Amino acid sequence: MRNVFLILLILLNFTQCAEPCKICGEGRIMENYVLKYIIPAYIMHLYTPQEDILGVKFGIGFDGQLINSLIPENDDVLDKFRQIAKRNGDTTYYHPISTCFPLPCLSDGGSRFDVYCDKNYADYPAGASLNDLITIYFYSAMEFVKSNYATDNSKPVKEYCLPLNEFNSGNHYLLAYDKVITFILNAKPDDMEEYSFRFVYSDISGKEMMHDAIFKRGY
């Protein structure tokens, strides 16, 4: 009986978080799940654009429904989580692990961004795609999930930097949405005109959501 007790204590220590986090809370046992998903509610926030040495900088964040498998609201939520996990190749979520997963991820793969301007910009006419001019910075849990939760458990999300066209041509999924997705428009406008930029996000189903932002030199 004493040996059984010791085994239980060891297992409890293994499945607890290494440190408190906003998902599991201090001392909470991780049970079997580590990852949360967000289903965007077609609300996209565009953070204030800024100028830097490269060009014009924008940041995007998302609102939506959190699918939490640690403390699911009901069986429907848990079923939805399992469907999303299966679609994203998240096959290890049922294994106990000693790492908290601090950032919810966008639920759908195949994410795509397109950016347009209402006026002529650089050598691009009004209404044309500016994707060629843009670099995207983002965080993703893709490698962590592909490794069956084995890749550097202390840092389950990794930062990436890609030309936007390269991002759009790949399958970059599990974007960590608490970390703002940043866009650098690698060309500054030549004058003091006011510009309206439209950011369009497309999910795996082809649905789109968009957000417009006004930018003016010295804004």
QUIJO-V848822 format. One record per helix or strand of 2 or more residues. SS is the DSSP state (H for helix, E for strand). FROM is the first residue (numbers start at 1). LEN is the number of residues. Records with the same first field share a line. If there is no record, write none. Layout:
BEGIN
SS = FROM-LEN ; FROM-LEN
END
This chain:
BEGIN
H = 2-14 ; 75-13 ; 131-3 ; 142-5 ; 153-3 ; 164-6
E = 37-15 ; 56-12 ; 105-2 ; 112-6 ; 134-7 ; 158-6 ; 175-2 ; 181-5 ; 194-9 ; 208-9
END
